Amino acid sequence: MSSTGTSNIYVTKTHFVFGDKMTNLTAILYKDDDMYVAECPEVGTFSQGETLTTEVIKKFNS
């Protein structure tokens, strides 16, 4: 991550239900130069794209 390219970092907790179990996942979203990055530390995944909406949809539908 570029320290000069990142201006805002957003962190949110989201509740998901898998079968009969509910779990909390963290979404960390930030802009790095010209790309948005979404990370989920509990799962150990990340993705990036040109728009923030694309990242949220890709991250939590995968």
trRosetta pair geometry for C-beta under 8 A, 3 or more apart (Angstrom, degrees):
i j d omega theta_ij theta_ji phi_ij phi_ji
1 5 7.7 -140 178 65 67 104
1 6 6.0 20 171 -43 111 137
1 30 7.4 29 -141 95 132 137
1 32 5.2 -108 -138 -112 76 130
1 37 7.4 -109 -101 30 104 162
2 5 3.7 50 87 19 126 113
2 6 6.4 160 81 -18 68 86
2 32 5.6 128 27 -164 91 87
2 33 5.6 70 25 -45 146 94
3 6 6.6 -58 -142 32 27 105
5 31 7.2 -116 149 122 87 77
5 32 5.2 70 107 -165 124 48
5 33 4.1 -37 -149 -61 153 57
6 9 6.6 25 174 -59 118 94
6 30 5.4 12 -141 167 109 127
6 31 6.5 158 -122 77 58 60
6 32 5.7 -12 -73 -97 91 66
7 31 6.7 -10 33 62 85 111
8 30 6.6 -172 95 -131 54 77
8 31 6.8 42 52 19 83 100
9 28 6.7 -10 -175 -169 99 90
9 29 7.4 153 -161 79 51 47
9 30 4.4 -19 -108 -86 71 119
10 27 7.7 -8 111 111 92 92
10 28 7.3 158 84 -156 52 42
10 29 4.5 -16 62 62 103 97
10 30 6.9 173 19 -71 68 63
11 26 6.4 -12 -166 -171 92 104
11 27 7.2 163 -151 84 43 54
11 28 5.3 -7 -103 -104 80 73
11 29 7.8 -177 -75 22 36 69
12 26 7.3 155 81 -154 39 57
12 27 5.0 -10 60 56 89 100
12 29 7.8 2 11 6 101 109
13 24 5.3 -6 -173 -172 108 111
13 25 7.3 150 -156 77 58 35
13 26 5.8 -34 -99 -97 64 66
13 27 7.9 179 -88 16 17 76
14 24 7.1 147 72 -155 38 60
14 25 5.3 -26 63 64 91 86
14 26 7.7 158 17 -97 78 17
14 27 6.0 42 -10 -15 120 112
14 60 6.9 -46 110 -112 165 137
15 22 5.9 -4 -171 -174 101 110
15 23 7.5 155 -153 80 55 35
15 24 5.9 -32 -96 -97 61 69
16 22 7.0 160 84 -154 40 61
16 23 5.5 -21 64 63 90 84
16 24 7.8 157 19 -97 76 21
16 25 6.0 20 0 0 120 115
16 60 7.8 -162 -83 -156 127 101
17 20 8.0 -20 -173 -139 97 12
17 21 7.1 156 -156 84 58 41
17 22 5.0 -31 -97 -97 73 75
17 23 8.0 156 -94 18 27 68
18 21 5.3 -21 68 69 83 95
18 22 7.9 154 21 -97 66 26
18 23 6.5 4 8 7 111 114
24 42 7.9 149 101 -48 63 162
25 40 5.6 -8 179 -152 114 113
25 42 5.4 -126 -128 41 73 135
25 43 7.0 6 -136 -21 120 107
25 60 7.8 158 85 -111 143 95
26 40 6.5 148 75 -143 62 58
26 41 5.7 -9 68 34 122 98
26 42 6.2 126 22 -17 88 103
27 38 6.3 -27 -163 -161 94 98
27 39 7.5 138 -160 71 45 49
27 40 6.3 -23 -98 -89 57 80
27 56 7.2 39 -164 -121 151 82
27 59 6.5 107 -125 121 107 150
27 60 7.3 -37 -85 -58 129 112
28 38 7.2 144 76 -158 52 46
28 39 4.4 -18 61 60 105 100
28 40 7.7 -178 19 -75 81 31
28 41 6.9 50 -5 -26 125 100
29 36 6.7 -1 -169 -177 91 104
29 37 7.2 167 -148 85 46 53
29 38 5.2 -8 -100 -104 81 75
29 39 7.8 -167 -70 22 39 68
29 52 6.4 69 -178 -147 132 104
29 55 6.6 133 -127 107 105 137
29 56 7.2 -12 -92 -73 140 88
30 36 7.3 172 93 -152 29 64
30 37 5.6 -14 64 57 76 96
31 35 7.3 164 -155 89 63 35
31 36 5.4 -41 -99 -98 70 66
31 37 7.5 156 -106 13 19 78
31 52 7.8 -61 -72 -73 94 103
32 35 5.7 -21 67 69 83 85
32 36 7.7 130 20 -120 72 18
32 37 5.3 27 2 -14 117 124
32 48 7.6 -57 45 -128 115 129
34 50 7.5 -15 147 -126 86 75
35 48 4.7 34 159 175 127 116
35 49 6.6 146 -158 73 90 12
35 50 6.6 -64 -118 -89 66 42
36 48 6.5 167 84 -152 47 67
36 49 5.9 -23 59 66 93 66
36 50 7.2 43 14 140 94 9
36 51 6.5 -25 14 130 137 14
36 52 4.7 -164 -134 -85 165 62
36 54 7.6 133 62 60 127 93
36 55 4.9 -120 112 -21 115 145
37 46 6.2 2 -176 -177 95 116
37 47 7.6 170 -151 88 55 37
37 48 4.8 -23 -99 -98 69 94
37 55 7.1 148 -175 -134 8 149
38 46 6.4 167 88 -153 50 65
38 47 5.5 -6 57 56 98 81
38 48 7.4 178 18 -83 68 43
38 55 3.9 155 -22 166 123 112
38 56 6.4 173 -100 -75 150 44
38 58 7.2 148 49 71 141 97
38 59 4.3 -99 126 -57 140 143
39 45 7.3 173 -150 95 53 48
39 46 4.3 -18 -101 -100 75 101
40 43 4.6 15 112 36 116 107
40 44 7.5 -37 92 17 77 20
40 45 5.2 8 50 58 102 87
40 46 7.3 -175 19 -78 64 53
40 59 6.1 149 -35 -173 116 111
41 44 6.9 32 -162 -78 36 45
45 59 7.3 159 107 -140 114 81
45 62 7.3 -140 146 92 162 136
47 55 5.9 174 92 -138 99 79
47 58 5.0 -107 105 113 162 130
47 59 5.7 -154 30 -75 118 80
47 62 7.8 132 -38 -11 142 152
48 55 6.9 -10 -131 -102 26 116
49 54 4.2 -98 112 101 154 128
49 55 5.1 -167 35 -63 108 82
49 58 6.8 128 -24 4 139 146
50 54 6.8 45 55 30 66 148
51 54 4.5 97 68 2 92 105
51 55 7.2 -159 97 -7 53 85
52 55 5.6 -56 -155 34 38 113
52 56 6.5 36 153 -19 70 102
53 56 6.0 -54 -148 34 33 108
53 57 6.4 27 157 -13 66 109
54 57 6.0 -63 -151 41 28 108
54 58 6.1 23 157 -16 67 111
55 58 5.8 -56 -140 40 29 107
55 59 5.9 27 162 -21 66 111
56 59 6.0 -57 -142 36 25 110
56 60 6.3 -11 172 11 63 113
57 60 7.0 -77 -139 50 20 85
57 61 5.7 -1 174 -1 63 125
58 61 6.6 -70 -131 46 17 97
58 62 6.2 22 168 -34 59 116
59 62 6.5 -69 -159 19 18 111
